Amino acid sequence: MPLYLCSEKLNADCLHRILWQCCLGIVITAMVAGLLGDRSAQAATRSEIVIGTQLPLTGALSGPGREQKWAYEEAVKDVNAKGGIFVKEYGRKLPVRLVIEDDESDAGKTAKAVERLIKSHNVDLLLSGFSGSSSVIPACVAAEKYKKYCHASISWLAPWLKHKFQWSTLFFFDLEQGVAVPFQLWNSMPKDKHPKKPALFIEDTADGHVFADRFQSVAQKYGYDGALLGTLPAGSRDYSTQIQKAKAMGVDAILIFASDTDCMTFVRQMKKNNFSVGYLHGWKGTWSGNFSKELGKDAQYVLCDGFWSMEFPLPGARELGERYQKRFGETSVSVGSAYALAQILWQAIEKAGTLDGKKVRNAVLTSRFETLMGPVKYQTNGVATFVSTANQWIDGKQRLVYPFKWAKAAVKLAPPWEERR
């Protein structure tokens, strides 16, 4: 800092200038030292990365919630086994701690659960819950309110994109691709085995109606005009009216979008009403382990959608599937996608070099990630997609039947109830 030159006889103005410059220098030096001291203190006190998620640990969606919880916990365990995530801002690796709030499968409790994670648990970042308009979108809305990054999955793309979120991203399959799967499976069968009168039953929710709209447009492309469409009140104990109507119309294939508890009720009542179809394909509710455990042999031949498979010829896929199988005695078609979601977040934190949510989100949008679902690259609209799979329950295990390039089996049509072993 230059000093003013004065005559040999210092006047009052010159003296004031000198004193002012000295004081200013002291203040700036103190401020810089304080900032550096605060940063050093922050680095010294930061001991972990806190990740929050709200999951349906109880209620109608607790089956899928259990699988998602296990996958997140395994992803945390695995990264911590390597010392944690390197964060440049702190100059070292930090372990991850996962905090979970139960949203009780209740859409009305999602926002409060996310607020507790942010305000009470002081989480750094958020991982997605389950599912769609009942949980994921409300969680993203809450994250937007508090400017906390939400690394999301399991929501239809179109409803999520309408919100134009600036503090969230989405990793899920494209619905048009997902609803086209049964038609592609039918086309792979001999022509005389193709269903002639399929029916779609959906839960009476926002997600269900989005599914129905897209299904009907895709069905027309495959030549299936006028398929029966029925709605299922969520949580009902009696779907006999819908079942009897389908039976009277000669329906020979059923496609259903509903929770696992409602899908189980539907299948039980199909059997009770002696109504069987050769092809029954479910989304959302037929893939969790609970579905097969509760129904036992009555789950045989039912198809389910899926987000992933341990049959994928990708590094880490079989190992994770076997770990899950060892822990629960069943297979899963979801844990790989939840695990991959966490893998992406861990890598994004390291690439960003900080826990600042906006910078982590930017790293998600601008980077390529390696996961056990393969490489992942997000679009500028905040979305990255993967292929929806199809699996069939055979002897208590899910056999991959789609995508064809990785399928290990072909679809088996179900015989009438009285002919099943």
Buried (B, 14 or more C-beta within 10 A) or exposed (E): EEEEEEEEEEEEEBEEBBEEBEEEEEEEEEEEEEEEEEEEEEEEEBEEBBBBBBBBBEBBBBBBBBBBBBBBBBBBEBBBEEEBBBBEBBEEBBBBBBBBBBBBBBBEBBBBBBBBBBEEBEBBBBBBBBBBBBBBBBBBBBBBEBEBBBBBBBBBBEBBBEEEBEBBBBBBBBBBBBBBBBBBBBEBBEEEEBBEBBBBBBBEBBBBBBBBBBBBEBBEEEEBEEBBEBBBBBBBEEBBEBBEEBBEEEBBBBBBBBBBBBBBBBBBBBBEBEBBBBBBBBBBBBBBBBBBBBBEEBBBBBBBBBBBBBBBEBEBBBEBBEBBBEEBEBBBBBBBBBBBBBBBBBBBBBBBBBBBBEBBBBBBBEBEBBBBBBEBEBEEBBBBBBBBBBBBBBEBEBBBBBBEEBBEEEBBEBEEEEEEE
